[in-house]
Amino acid sequence: MNRTENITDPVGAPNTIPKLMRAGVFREKGIVRVEEVPVPEVGNREVLIKVAACGVCGTDIKKIFNGYVAPPQILGHELAGTVAAVGPGVTKWKIGDRVMSFHHIPCQKCYYCQQRLFSQCAQYKTTGLTAGFTPNGGGFAEYVKAMPWVAERGIVALPGNVSFEEATFLEPINTILKAVQKARVVAGETILIQGCGPIGLQLLMVAKLAGARVFTSDPVETRRKKSLALGAVESFDPTSGKLKDEIRARSGGRGADAVLVAVAHPAVVVDALAAARPGGRVLLFAANDPVTRI
C-alpha cells in the first residue's frame, strides 16, 4: 500500500505526508482503539498540523467513559506541533512553523461576542480542528486539520524556548484566565479553590497573579502540599466537615469573596455555597451534573 504523497509548500519544497496515520479512536463507551485512519485532506485556507504533544483534558475522559458524544470520535484539543501542509489561500503559515492551535474560535461579530459571551457564539460552538470523523479536536492522532476560521485566527506561533509539551498548556490556561476574570477576582480578596488537581493549581496561580489571598481544599494530602508550594496561604481537607468554618475564621467571619470549583462532584458545590460570603461569587469550572445528588 502506498502510504505517502508529496505536497509542495508555497516556495516549492517537497513535503512528504503519509496517506494513513495512527489515531486513538473513541469507538464505544470506555473504549479507545489505536487504528489507522486517513490523514485529513487540506482544502482552501486550511492548515495541516503534525501533532507533537497533546494534553488529556478532563472533558476527554468524561466523553470517553460517560458516552457524552457519539462514537466514532478522535478527541484531544490541548495540542501543539509543526505545520505540515497549507492549502491554497494560506499566507500566514508555512511548512515547518512550530505552533499550537485552539479548537474553538468565536466569530467576534455576533451579539454574543459583542457581549463577551464567547461560548454562546454559534461559530465558537463549531469545533474547527479535526483528525477525521466528527470534528472534535483530533489531537489523539498524528495529524490534525485546522479549518479556515481556526487557521486564520486560532493558531499561535511558538517561540523557540517554548517546548511542545509546555505549549499544550496554552488552551487550558486560556480558559482558566477567562474563569478568574469572570469570577471578578481582584487584589486583596479571599479566594477558595476547591480541588488541587492540574486545573485547580493553575486557577491558584492565576488568582495569585490577580493579587488575591488564595486558600485551597483537596482530600489528597500530596495535592494540598503542592498548592502550598505554589503559593496557597493554607490548604484544607474538606472531609473534616469544617471547611466553611475554616474559611470564615480567616475572613473576618464573612466567608470567601469567591469560590472556584475545580471538582466535578455535586457535593462540592454545596460546600462552595456554604463557604462563600453573603454576596460572594461561586464559579463552577468543572462540569457538575445539576440532577445527580451524591
Steps between C-alpha positions, in 0.01 A plus 500: 500500500635842407483697822654830395447784260700813424356839584681817395523804722459857365870528411518165326669274757355146501346377823412133545165442669378146577160400367427305817578577863453348841226639720328421828139455387219512755288206386262431787443598860829457685688373193767680293677294234824578317412479131629606160283776353542736202701816550258795457515660157582871505262725308484870423630717791562194719814392688625151585692465827723206594423444868803493731319505836141495626366537851215290637216725616250393762226546240673241280479249784133581559416463132672162487369347821156663513419488130423872476576497125403245238789283372706482290701803610864605513529718807778718642505879481803610708751458222816639346713402203644601167326626186520214250297640209305810404209531262447761228443848641707451817761773536544524877658156550765295324624144524729453799344768723478392865145568622220424738137521394173566677198298391232760579520853355217758535392705199550831691202648311176350636286625791658255745854597403414868541383415854820298554292185543727318259394148596148579372626601155376259232842486335671442835278197554619356168827313553757606243769234551460145373689178437199337337144392581301773679737793574595472868855628542690208351814531711502127575623448143821566310352782291214748543343741255417858596193628318513849343375708794740322736790517253445876475456592865543194721858390440779646714870504405730353766822671607807283473536478878150351549483122470207322340410350839493845659291632211224248569419707810402803293147372439418420866673812637295708258177362646636540853587866441148561369355322805693716748393811311139382488508442876612864533796413721689811610794579723447456873204263474478168682464221245434130556590250229346158542711230341878500462534301182665652190210741440465604862872571526490717190198687641708556813792648308283730289296617801826580679615703200180702546615578855255279692558311826439144390397205714453150359331175592555143387463162673841386366790612719761507222279734297447728797877518552551584133256790528694633796823478300333707228391774739175405672472662845357180649346180367222303666371144494129536411415161650546654847159668463649828621581672170236772541618576854867505396436752221280723716762502776748642251272760344364697792208258538363578152611215275685500168444786258507243220514121484638333187387140465743271317337172600222333301302383802157636601576483874789742450259761366307484828823564690586789265170674564549460874858633491417812294416821686159667458512664158806294403554318173520129420644397164459140382806433286446124509185358345245404764185303428207715620283191557725255679525529877775302671 
